[in-house]
Amino acid sequence: MTQEEATKETIKTYNAISDELDNVLDSQIIDYFKKFQKETGQYKDLDIDKVEFEKVYFKDKNFFEINPKKGELDKELIDKNIEVSFIPMASVNENLGIIKHQEIKNIKDVNSGSYRYFKDNDVIFAKVTPCMENGNCFIAKDLKNSIGFGSSEFIIFRSEKIHSKILWLFLRQKSFREQAQKSMSGSGGLKRVPISFFNYIFIKIPKSTKNYNSYQIQEAIIEFLEFNKAKSDKFRNKMKNIEDYKEDINNKLLPNTFNQNDDYIKKMFIKWNTDPIEPRNKEDMVDFNLDDVIFEEKELKYIAEKIQSGGTPSTKKNEYWVEDSNLVDNIDFFAWRNIEKKLFENMYLEKYSKVITKEAYNNSSTWLIPPNSLLLAIASNSKGLLTINTESMCINQNILGITFNDNEYDVKYMYFNLKMYYSKIVEKSFGNFTKGSESARIIKIPKPITIKNKNYSSYEVQEAIVSFIERFYRWKKRLEGLMKQADDLLDTIDELFLYKTFGG
């Protein structure tokens, strides 16, 4: 696969998903059920057009038992203190709606408290925020001795007439959860869906026909929904293959651009000049390959003009710290304590932490670092974070400022090189700034010296390599955006099937 092929396949898949969404929106669910019958050969004698549905309210005790009583447990089992399953809230996979793992406890240890009791095939619904909104709902399966206990924040639903998977699908609908969220009450950030909410909620279930009873038709509906979910999953698998390719190249890109060891990266560099995805101006094209570049490794301390940390003006003097950075004598100040990782997600630092006065600057060991310098945070939990400043600013003692000769070194070229060494810097620093600073100084940077049989300066080669790397990251960002849109469409399709099936 190439970048061009990955892009084309993503667009093709996205368009196919988009068409499928249009079809689901425009079609009746009955039409899709007939397609399911035709493609699978199942339930051919089920005339879905003639199936009638009835509203069943959750408060109807003929259909539902909510929060079954522990008193129904066999006293002999309690006397024997049998082992049972215990399911804490954290043991539920919210994305899949399944139990991740069970704890095994003796029944006497959980039966006397406020824990909810349930058994195999019961449907368990989390009523508390944020678990409810996240889809924390599961079917109890493979419980120890078919008995389970769990959080008091669960609501337990049991029905002999409604298939547990139908009920589970209904409760996990996004539209249902949004409705339940509106009913929540509580304080202190902990809100719950009241049990009274379910007095007004109904689910539509099929009535029996000549050939099928209601439960059998429910099973047919489940198979129908799973059939269409499998179609969505095929699309997701295609996207997963593209995602794996993208991440593989992402992991290889930086080290193999500079060490010239990967043939695929070399081919990417050649193709970069004539790429139809992002055409280049003729004057920006280069006529050399990575194999043509001769690199000379030099330690960072011999490349940088200056490598130095800063300092912090006295925090006891309030007059040193101000709000307005626009006044002539005030200076932007950047400190590791104020670092948010998201500030480092982009190459350039777009905002500072605080502002100090010129007097504060003159009376401290802080350093006024010029624009287009590298800022490397090493100490504490910020170690290894790297960015380029766009404005002059002071830095504190836990940030390493690195400046270069602008005519000799492209700061973005240095940025991409240092990005490769995050793990080494962090590993050697152990949270200690001095060790981290020392390890950064001796990092070896591959500086391009000459091009075989070509007339390019070192700086021009650096610019070309930076342009190649940035082009990849732009492609990666566009592809990720398109993949996210495709995934959102698939979620919408899955939700539409549920919504239409349950009578939306």
KOLNULUM-6310 format. One record per residue (C-alpha): x, y, z. Coordinates in nm, 3 decimals. Each point is the difference from the previous one (the first is absolute). Example, Ala and Ser with C-alpha at 12.3 -4.5 7.8 and 13.67 -1.06 7.14 Angstrom:
BEGIN
+---------+---------+---------+
:      c1 :      c2 :      c3 :
+---------+---------+---------+
:   1.230 :  -0.450 :   0.780 :
:   0.137 :   0.344 :  -0.066 :
+---------+---------+---------+
***
This chain:
BEGIN
+---------+---------+---------+
:      c1 :      c2 :      c3 :
+---------+---------+---------+
:   0.000 :   0.000 :   0.000 :
:   0.111 :   0.357 :  -0.069 :
:  -0.123 :   0.329 :   0.143 :
:  -0.189 :   0.066 :  -0.321 :
:  -0.164 :  -0.345 :   0.012 :
:  -0.086 :   0.043 :   0.370 :
:  -0.162 :   0.336 :  -0.074 :
:  -0.197 :  -0.135 :  -0.296 :
:  -0.115 :  -0.304 :   0.199 :
:  -0.108 :   0.222 :   0.290 :
:  -0.198 :   0.229 :  -0.232 :
:  -0.155 :  -0.301 :  -0.175 :
:  -0.098 :  -0.154 :   0.334 :
:  -0.133 :   0.330 :   0.131 :
:  -0.216 :   0.046 :  -0.311 :
:  -0.134 :  -0.356 :   0.030 :
:  -0.089 :   0.062 :   0.366 :
:  -0.163 :   0.331 :  -0.091 :
:  -0.210 :  -0.174 :  -0.268 :
:  -0.100 :  -0.266 :   0.250 :
:  -0.110 :   0.270 :   0.246 :
:  -0.213 :   0.162 :  -0.271 :
:  -0.160 :  -0.337 :  -0.073 :
:  -0.080 :  -0.060 :   0.368 :
:  -0.147 :   0.349 :   0.031 :
:  -0.213 :  -0.038 :  -0.313 :
:  -0.115 :  -0.360 :   0.053 :
:  -0.246 :  -0.164 :   0.234 :
:   0.149 :  -0.247 :   0.247 :
:  -0.227 :  -0.265 :  -0.153 :
:   0.181 :   0.037 :  -0.332 :
:   0.330 :  -0.071 :   0.170 :
:  -0.147 :  -0.299 :   0.183 :
:  -0.108 :  -0.147 :  -0.334 :
:   0.353 :   0.048 :  -0.132 :
:   0.124 :  -0.186 :   0.308 :
:  -0.241 :  -0.287 :  -0.072 :
:   0.107 :  -0.015 :  -0.364 :
:   0.376 :   0.017 :   0.064 :
:   0.006 :  -0.248 :   0.289 :
:  -0.288 :  -0.231 :  -0.098 :
:  -0.128 :   0.015 :   0.358 :
:  -0.356 :   0.056 :   0.120 :
:  -0.136 :  -0.017 :  -0.355 :
:  -0.348 :  -0.085 :   0.125 :
:  -0.010 :   0.296 :   0.238 :
:  -0.218 :   0.262 :  -0.167 :
:   0.149 :   0.302 :   0.176 :
:  -0.255 :   0.233 :  -0.167 :
:  -0.280 :  -0.163 :   0.198 :
:   0.171 :  -0.012 :   0.337 :
:  -0.174 :   0.227 :   0.249 :
:   0.183 :   0.166 :   0.288 :
:  -0.134 :   0.092 :   0.343 :
:   0.122 :   0.254 :   0.250 :
:   0.120 :  -0.154 :   0.325 :
:   0.068 :   0.238 :   0.288 :
:   0.284 :  -0.080 :   0.238 :
:  -0.242 :   0.038 :   0.292 :
:  -0.207 :  -0.293 :  -0.135 :
:   0.070 :  -0.282 :   0.245 :
:  -0.132 :  -0.254 :  -0.248 :
:   0.311 :   0.066 :  -0.206 :
:   0.263 :   0.144 :   0.233 :
:   0.147 :  -0.062 :   0.340 :
:   0.218 :   0.292 :   0.110 :
:   0.263 :  -0.044 :   0.272 :
:  -0.090 :  -0.356 :   0.103 :
:   0.000 :  -0.062 :   0.374 :
:   0.279 :  -0.195 :   0.167 :
:  -0.269 :  -0.186 :   0.190 :
:  -0.059 :  -0.224 :  -0.301 :
:   0.344 :  -0.156 :   0.049 :
:  -0.001 :  -0.359 :   0.122 :
:   0.074 :   0.004 :   0.374 :
:   0.195 :  -0.324 :  -0.035 :
:   0.243 :   0.170 :  -0.241 :
:   0.053 :   0.280 :   0.251 :
:   0.058 :  -0.247 :   0.284 :
:   0.261 :  -0.177 :  -0.213 :
:   0.160 :   0.343 :  -0.064 :
:   0.050 :  -0.081 :  -0.368 :
:   0.224 :   0.203 :  -0.226 :
:  -0.168 :   0.260 :  -0.221 :
:   0.110 :   0.263 :  -0.251 :
:   0.054 :   0.360 :   0.107 :
:  -0.002 :   0.272 :  -0.269 :
:   0.126 :   0.345 :   0.107 :
:  -0.085 :   0.294 :  -0.226 :
:   0.360 :   0.012 :  -0.123 :
:  -0.025 :  -0.361 :  -0.124 :
:  -0.231 :   0.100 :  -0.285 :
:   0.133 :   0.085 :  -0.345 :
:  -0.211 :   0.304 :  -0.084 :
:   0.087 :  -0.003 :  -0.370 :
:  -0.105 :  -0.361 :  -0.057 :
:  -0.258 :  -0.032 :   0.276 :
:   0.150 :  -0.319 :   0.141 :
:   0.162 :  -0.119 :   0.322 :
:   0.379 :   0.035 :  -0.018 :
:   0.071 :  -0.216 :   0.304 :
:  -0.179 :  -0.145 :   0.299 :
:   0.099 :  -0.018 :   0.361 :
:  -0.094 :  -0.314 :   0.192 :
:  -0.136 :   0.043 :   0.352 :
:  -0.187 :  -0.210 :   0.254 :
:  -0.369 :   0.078 :  -0.006 :
:  -0.015 :   0.097 :   0.368 :
:   0.254 :   0.275 :  -0.063 :
:  -0.222 :   0.179 :  -0.253 :
:  -0.357 :  -0.105 :   0.077 :
:  -0.048 :   0.205 :   0.315 :
:   0.110 :   0.341 :  -0.131 :
:  -0.149 :   0.245 :  -0.248 :
:   0.137 :  -0.182 :  -0.303 :
:  -0.242 :  -0.082 :  -0.281 :
:  -0.081 :  -0.364 :  -0.060 :
:  -0.045 :  -0.148 :  -0.349 :
:   0.032 :  -0.327 :  -0.188 :
:   0.093 :  -0.123 :  -0.347 :
:  -0.184 :   0.176 :  -0.286 :
:  -0.106 :   0.296 :   0.210 :
:   0.075 :   0.338 :  -0.159 :
:   0.195 :   0.238 :   0.222 :
:  -0.022 :   0.375 :  -0.057 :
:   0.226 :   0.258 :   0.171 :
:  -0.216 :   0.289 :   0.121 :
:   0.276 :   0.234 :   0.120 :
:   0.194 :   0.265 :  -0.190 :
:   0.229 :  -0.030 :  -0.197 :
:  -0.040 :  -0.378 :  -0.031 :
:  -0.354 :   0.021 :  -0.136 :
:   0.091 :   0.253 :  -0.269 :
:   0.298 :  -0.214 :  -0.102 :
:  -0.216 :  -0.306 :  -0.065 :
:   0.078 :  -0.204 :   0.312 :
:  -0.260 :  -0.273 :  -0.054 :
:   0.054 :  -0.373 :  -0.033 :
:  -0.164 :  -0.342 :  -0.007 :
:   0.097 :  -0.222 :   0.293 :
:   0.168 :  -0.309 :  -0.143 :
:   0.209 :  -0.289 :   0.132 :
:  -0.046 :   0.105 :   0.361 :
:   0.144 :  -0.225 :   0.268 :
:  -0.285 :  -0.234 :   0.096 :
:  -0.216 :   0.222 :  -0.228 :
:  -0.018 :   0.265 :   0.277 :
:   0.150 :   0.345 :   0.006 :
:   0.020 :   0.312 :   0.217 :
:   0.111 :   0.347 :  -0.091 :
:  -0.009 :   0.370 :   0.071 :
:  -0.306 :   0.159 :   0.160 :
:   0.017 :   0.243 :  -0.294 :
:  -0.128 :  -0.276 :  -0.230 :
:  -0.365 :  -0.046 :  -0.099 :
:  -0.083 :  -0.365 :  -0.075 :
:  -0.253 :  -0.096 :  -0.267 :
:  -0.137 :  -0.353 :  -0.037 :
:  -0.254 :  -0.123 :  -0.251 :
:  -0.112 :  -0.344 :  -0.107 :
:  -0.186 :   0.144 :  -0.301 :
:   0.249 :   0.249 :  -0.139 :
:   0.334 :  -0.126 :  -0.128 :
:   0.286 :   0.131 :   0.213 :
:   0.191 :   0.114 :  -0.309 :
:  -0.301 :   0.198 :  -0.130 :
:  -0.019 :   0.174 :   0.336 :
:   0.378 :   0.056 :   0.008 :
:  -0.001 :   0.153 :  -0.350 :
:  -0.291 :   0.224 :   0.095 :
:   0.167 :   0.129 :   0.317 :
:   0.331 :   0.066 :  -0.179 :
:  -0.156 :   0.217 :  -0.269 :
:   0.151 :   0.346 :  -0.007 :
:  -0.348 :   0.151 :  -0.034 :
:  -0.121 :  -0.187 :   0.309 :
:   0.304 :   0.102 :   0.206 :
:  -0.051 :   0.364 :  -0.098 :
:  -0.361 :  -0.026 :   0.116 :
:   0.108 :  -0.164 :   0.328 :
:   0.262 :   0.271 :   0.057 :
:  -0.270 :   0.267 :  -0.002 :
:  -0.177 :  -0.178 :   0.288 :
:   0.307 :  -0.014 :   0.225 :
:  -0.004 :   0.164 :   0.339 :
:   0.252 :   0.041 :   0.279 :
:   0.266 :   0.237 :   0.128 :
:   0.373 :   0.023 :   0.044 :
:   0.066 :  -0.111 :  -0.356 :
:  -0.151 :  -0.345 :   0.065 :
:  -0.331 :  -0.036 :  -0.179 :
:  -0.221 :  -0.305 :  -0.045 :
:  -0.284 :  -0.117 :  -0.219 :
:  -0.297 :  -0.042 :   0.238 :
:  -0.181 :  -0.332 :  -0.012 :
:  -0.322 :   0.195 :  -0.058 :
:   0.135 :   0.101 :  -0.343 :
:  -0.077 :  -0.350 :  -0.126 :
:  -0.369 :   0.036 :   0.086 :
:  -0.035 :   0.207 :  -0.317 :
:   0.230 :  -0.199 :  -0.227 :
:  -0.122 :  -0.270 :  -0.234 :
:   0.157 :  -0.238 :  -0.245 :
:  -0.173 :  -0.138 :  -0.309 :
:   0.001 :  -0.378 :  -0.031 :
:  -0.146 :  -0.217 :  -0.277 :
:  -0.325 :  -0.188 :   0.045 :
:  -0.010 :  -0.370 :  -0.083 :
:  -0.092 :  -0.110 :  -0.353 :
:  -0.124 :  -0.328 :  -0.140 :
:   0.351 :  -0.137 :  -0.052 :
:   0.201 :   0.183 :   0.267 :
:  -0.058 :   0.100 :   0.359 :
:   0.112 :   0.339 :   0.129 :
:   0.326 :  -0.129 :   0.146 :
:   0.099 :  -0.168 :  -0.329 :
:  -0.068 :   0.321 :  -0.192 :
:   0.215 :   0.186 :   0.251 :
:   0.281 :  -0.247 :  -0.073 :
:  -0.046 :   0.071 :  -0.372 :
:   0.027 :   0.374 :   0.068 :
:   0.320 :  -0.055 :   0.199 :
:   0.155 :  -0.200 :  -0.286 :
:  -0.109 :   0.272 :  -0.242 :
:   0.167 :   0.272 :   0.208 :
:   0.316 :  -0.209 :   0.040 :
:   0.005 :  -0.061 :  -0.378 :
:   0.000 :   0.373 :  -0.069 :
:   0.249 :   0.066 :   0.281 :
:   0.234 :  -0.249 :  -0.170 :
:  -0.020 :   0.211 :  -0.317 :
:   0.104 :   0.305 :   0.198 :
:   0.283 :  -0.198 :   0.156 :
:   0.131 :  -0.092 :  -0.346 :
:   0.033 :   0.369 :  -0.074 :
:   0.170 :   0.048 :   0.338 :
:   0.247 :  -0.278 :  -0.079 :
:   0.092 :   0.175 :  -0.326 :
:   0.059 :   0.320 :   0.192 :
:   0.203 :  -0.192 :   0.260 :
:   0.234 :  -0.129 :  -0.272 :
:   0.054 :   0.356 :  -0.121 :
:   0.051 :   0.117 :   0.359 :
:   0.265 :  -0.271 :   0.054 :
:   0.181 :   0.107 :  -0.317 :
:  -0.009 :   0.366 :   0.104 :
:   0.138 :  -0.073 :   0.346 :
:   0.270 :  -0.229 :  -0.137 :
:   0.127 :   0.279 :  -0.225 :
:  -0.039 :   0.253 :   0.280 :
:   0.226 :  -0.210 :   0.225 :
:   0.260 :  -0.051 :  -0.272 :
:   0.004 :   0.350 :  -0.145 :
:   0.230 :   0.201 :   0.227 :
:   0.274 :  -0.252 :   0.077 :
:   0.016 :  -0.140 :  -0.353 :
:   0.001 :   0.339 :  -0.170 :
:   0.325 :   0.079 :   0.175 :
:   0.171 :  -0.341 :   0.013 :
:  -0.085 :  -0.096 :  -0.362 :
:  -0.076 :  -0.360 :   0.098 :
:  -0.356 :  -0.042 :  -0.125 :
:  -0.065 :  -0.055 :  -0.371 :
:  -0.366 :   0.096 :   0.033 :
:   0.083 :   0.341 :   0.150 :
:   0.251 :   0.054 :  -0.281 :
:  -0.272 :  -0.074 :  -0.257 :
:  -0.235 :   0.239 :   0.182 :
:   0.264 :   0.274 :  -0.030 :
:   0.036 :  -0.062 :  -0.375 :
:  -0.377 :   0.003 :  -0.048 :
:  -0.035 :   0.314 :   0.211 :
:   0.103 :   0.225 :  -0.293 :
:  -0.274 :  -0.120 :  -0.234 :
:  -0.269 :  -0.100 :   0.249 :
:  -0.351 :   0.052 :  -0.150 :
:  -0.152 :   0.030 :   0.349 :
:   0.197 :   0.315 :   0.077 :
:   0.161 :   0.134 :  -0.321 :
:   0.320 :   0.203 :   0.042 :
:   0.101 :   0.315 :  -0.183 :
:   0.272 :  -0.066 :  -0.255 :
:   0.238 :   0.241 :   0.171 :
:  -0.042 :  -0.187 :   0.331 :
:   0.094 :  -0.340 :  -0.141 :
:   0.338 :  -0.158 :   0.070 :
:   0.193 :  -0.238 :  -0.221 :
:   0.169 :  -0.210 :   0.266 :
:  -0.094 :  -0.308 :   0.201 :
:   0.065 :  -0.083 :   0.365 :
:   0.273 :  -0.240 :  -0.111 :
:   0.183 :   0.296 :  -0.155 :
:   0.030 :   0.187 :   0.330 :
:   0.324 :  -0.029 :   0.194 :
:  -0.057 :   0.065 :   0.370 :
:   0.250 :   0.091 :   0.269 :
:  -0.104 :  -0.066 :   0.359 :
:   0.075 :   0.269 :   0.255 :
:  -0.095 :   0.026 :   0.364 :
:  -0.267 :   0.261 :   0.072 :
:   0.238 :   0.203 :   0.219 :
:   0.223 :   0.061 :  -0.305 :
:  -0.293 :   0.094 :  -0.224 :
:  -0.204 :   0.229 :   0.224 :
:   0.101 :   0.361 :   0.056 :
:  -0.125 :  -0.020 :   0.356 :
:  -0.150 :  -0.268 :   0.228 :
:  -0.119 :   0.144 :   0.327 :
:  -0.279 :  -0.020 :   0.252 :
:  -0.163 :   0.304 :   0.154 :
:  -0.115 :   0.101 :   0.346 :
:  -0.303 :   0.126 :   0.187 :
:  -0.035 :   0.355 :   0.138 :
:  -0.106 :   0.020 :   0.363 :
:  -0.363 :  -0.105 :   0.038 :
:  -0.015 :   0.192 :   0.328 :
:   0.018 :   0.330 :  -0.184 :
:  -0.345 :   0.048 :  -0.152 :
:   0.119 :   0.302 :  -0.198 :
:   0.218 :  -0.236 :  -0.209 :
:  -0.304 :  -0.186 :  -0.137 :
:  -0.250 :   0.180 :  -0.222 :
:  -0.282 :  -0.079 :  -0.243 :
:   0.073 :   0.219 :  -0.302 :
:   0.270 :  -0.115 :  -0.242 :
:  -0.062 :   0.287 :  -0.244 :
:   0.183 :   0.263 :   0.204 :
:   0.351 :   0.070 :  -0.127 :
:   0.184 :  -0.097 :   0.318 :
:  -0.196 :  -0.318 :   0.074 :
:   0.127 :  -0.342 :  -0.110 :
:  -0.174 :  -0.330 :  -0.068 :
:   0.105 :  -0.272 :   0.244 :
:  -0.028 :  -0.375 :  -0.052 :
:   0.028 :  -0.243 :   0.293 :
:  -0.022 :  -0.378 :   0.010 :
:  -0.257 :   0.009 :   0.281 :
:  -0.242 :   0.162 :  -0.244 :
:   0.069 :  -0.243 :  -0.279 :
:  -0.296 :  -0.179 :  -0.149 :
:   0.093 :  -0.284 :  -0.231 :
:  -0.241 :   0.128 :  -0.262 :
:   0.223 :   0.309 :  -0.036 :
:   0.268 :  -0.233 :  -0.133 :
:  -0.222 :  -0.193 :  -0.243 :
:   0.078 :   0.258 :  -0.268 :
:   0.350 :   0.088 :  -0.110 :
:  -0.036 :   0.364 :   0.101 :
:  -0.086 :   0.132 :   0.345 :
:  -0.289 :   0.235 :  -0.049 :
:  -0.046 :   0.132 :   0.352 :
:   0.207 :   0.071 :   0.307 :
:  -0.068 :  -0.065 :   0.367 :
:   0.049 :   0.331 :   0.179 :
:   0.136 :   0.353 :  -0.040 :
:   0.283 :   0.158 :   0.199 :
:   0.130 :   0.355 :   0.018 :
:   0.339 :   0.116 :  -0.123 :
:   0.100 :   0.054 :   0.361 :
:  -0.077 :  -0.366 :   0.073 :
:   0.214 :  -0.099 :  -0.297 :
:   0.292 :   0.215 :   0.115 :
:  -0.012 :  -0.143 :   0.352 :
:  -0.013 :  -0.370 :  -0.080 :
:   0.196 :  -0.268 :  -0.184 :
:  -0.267 :  -0.050 :  -0.264 :
:   0.105 :   0.007 :  -0.364 :
:  -0.169 :   0.197 :  -0.278 :
:   0.000 :  -0.250 :  -0.282 :
:  -0.041 :   0.129 :  -0.359 :
:  -0.273 :  -0.117 :  -0.241 :
:   0.056 :  -0.319 :  -0.200 :
:   0.176 :  -0.177 :   0.285 :
:  -0.067 :  -0.347 :   0.133 :
:  -0.153 :  -0.037 :   0.345 :
:   0.063 :  -0.341 :   0.156 :
:  -0.169 :  -0.082 :   0.330 :
:   0.172 :  -0.272 :   0.197 :
:  -0.076 :   0.027 :   0.370 :
:  -0.296 :  -0.161 :   0.176 :
:  -0.294 :  -0.137 :  -0.201 :
:   0.064 :   0.240 :  -0.287 :
:   0.333 :  -0.153 :  -0.097 :
:   0.055 :  -0.061 :  -0.369 :
:  -0.253 :   0.256 :  -0.122 :
:   0.127 :   0.206 :  -0.290 :
:  -0.121 :   0.309 :  -0.183 :
:   0.118 :   0.307 :  -0.196 :
:  -0.079 :   0.347 :   0.133 :
:  -0.135 :   0.262 :  -0.240 :
:   0.068 :   0.299 :   0.228 :
:   0.282 :   0.107 :   0.227 :
:  -0.068 :  -0.131 :   0.350 :
:   0.165 :  -0.083 :   0.328 :
:   0.018 :  -0.358 :   0.124 :
:   0.037 :  -0.148 :   0.346 :
:   0.267 :  -0.234 :   0.134 :
:  -0.177 :  -0.319 :  -0.109 :
:  -0.008 :   0.080 :  -0.370 :
:   0.303 :  -0.031 :  -0.222 :
:   0.023 :   0.273 :  -0.264 :
:   0.196 :  -0.088 :  -0.315 :
:   0.091 :   0.259 :  -0.265 :
:   0.162 :  -0.044 :  -0.341 :
:   0.164 :   0.205 :  -0.271 :
:  -0.299 :   0.072 :  -0.226 :
:   0.219 :   0.005 :  -0.310 :
:   0.150 :  -0.342 :   0.068 :
:  -0.275 :  -0.205 :   0.164 :
:  -0.370 :  -0.026 :  -0.070 :
:  -0.166 :  -0.004 :   0.342 :
:  -0.273 :  -0.236 :  -0.124 :
:   0.269 :  -0.242 :  -0.120 :
:   0.144 :   0.005 :   0.352 :
:  -0.349 :  -0.039 :   0.148 :
:  -0.068 :  -0.321 :  -0.195 :
:   0.341 :  -0.139 :   0.095 :
:  -0.052 :   0.067 :   0.371 :
:  -0.351 :  -0.149 :  -0.018 :
:   0.166 :  -0.333 :  -0.075 :
:   0.196 :   0.017 :   0.324 :
:  -0.284 :   0.068 :   0.243 :
:   0.021 :  -0.346 :   0.154 :
:   0.381 :   0.014 :   0.039 :
:  -0.012 :   0.344 :   0.162 :
:  -0.278 :  -0.104 :   0.236 :
:   0.161 :  -0.336 :   0.078 :
:   0.331 :   0.161 :   0.096 :
:  -0.149 :   0.292 :   0.193 :
:  -0.206 :  -0.198 :   0.254 :
:  -0.181 :   0.326 :   0.068 :
:   0.332 :   0.166 :   0.082 :
:   0.054 :   0.315 :  -0.204 :
:   0.380 :  -0.008 :   0.015 :
:   0.016 :  -0.356 :  -0.130 :
:  -0.260 :   0.079 :  -0.264 :
:   0.191 :   0.308 :  -0.110 :
:   0.323 :  -0.198 :  -0.026 :
:  -0.165 :  -0.277 :  -0.203 :
:  -0.150 :   0.256 :  -0.238 :
:   0.336 :   0.170 :  -0.059 :
:   0.172 :  -0.317 :  -0.122 :
:  -0.278 :  -0.111 :  -0.238 :
:   0.150 :  -0.052 :  -0.344 :
:  -0.175 :   0.192 :  -0.278 :
:   0.052 :  -0.109 :  -0.364 :
:   0.094 :   0.317 :  -0.186 :
:  -0.016 :  -0.026 :  -0.383 :
:   0.341 :   0.094 :  -0.139 :
:  -0.016 :  -0.054 :  -0.376 :
:  -0.213 :  -0.154 :  -0.271 :
:   0.168 :  -0.241 :  -0.240 :
:   0.054 :   0.179 :  -0.331 :
:  -0.250 :   0.273 :   0.096 :
:   0.036 :   0.363 :   0.094 :
:  -0.207 :   0.041 :   0.318 :
:   0.098 :   0.170 :   0.323 :
:  -0.046 :  -0.177 :   0.331 :
:  -0.281 :   0.242 :   0.088 :
:  -0.185 :  -0.071 :  -0.326 :
:   0.017 :  -0.373 :   0.068 :
:  -0.133 :   0.056 :   0.351 :
:  -0.289 :   0.202 :  -0.145 :
:  -0.077 :  -0.275 :  -0.251 :
:  -0.004 :  -0.269 :   0.269 :
:  -0.222 :   0.215 :   0.223 :
:  -0.239 :   0.058 :  -0.290 :
:  -0.016 :  -0.375 :  -0.062 :
:  -0.076 :  -0.077 :   0.366 :
:  -0.259 :   0.279 :   0.029 :
:  -0.172 :  -0.122 :  -0.313 :
:  -0.039 :  -0.343 :   0.161 :
:  -0.150 :   0.150 :   0.317 :
:  -0.246 :   0.207 :  -0.206 :
:  -0.104 :  -0.315 :  -0.187 :
:  -0.031 :  -0.187 :   0.330 :
:  -0.221 :   0.273 :   0.148 :
:  -0.227 :   0.009 :  -0.307 :
:  -0.028 :  -0.378 :  -0.006 :
:  -0.083 :  -0.014 :   0.371 :
:  -0.270 :   0.263 :  -0.051 :
:  -0.157 :  -0.199 :  -0.281 :
:   0.024 :  -0.323 :   0.199 :
:  -0.166 :   0.167 :   0.298 :
:  -0.285 :   0.119 :  -0.224 :
:  -0.039 :  -0.353 :  -0.140 :
:  -0.009 :  -0.148 :   0.351 :
:  -0.261 :   0.255 :   0.107 :
:  -0.215 :  -0.096 :  -0.301 :
:   0.024 :  -0.368 :   0.096 :
:  -0.110 :   0.083 :   0.354 :
:  -0.294 :   0.192 :  -0.147 :
:  -0.095 :  -0.297 :  -0.220 :
:   0.012 :  -0.240 :   0.296 :
:  -0.207 :   0.239 :   0.208 :
:  -0.254 :   0.050 :  -0.282 :
:  -0.057 :  -0.373 :  -0.027 :
:  -0.072 :  -0.017 :   0.372 :
:  -0.218 :   0.311 :  -0.007 :
:  -0.208 :  -0.119 :  -0.295 :
:  -0.022 :  -0.355 :   0.130 :
:  -0.137 :   0.113 :   0.334 :
:  -0.263 :   0.215 :  -0.163 :
:   0.168 :   0.341 :  -0.019 :
+---------+---------+---------+
***
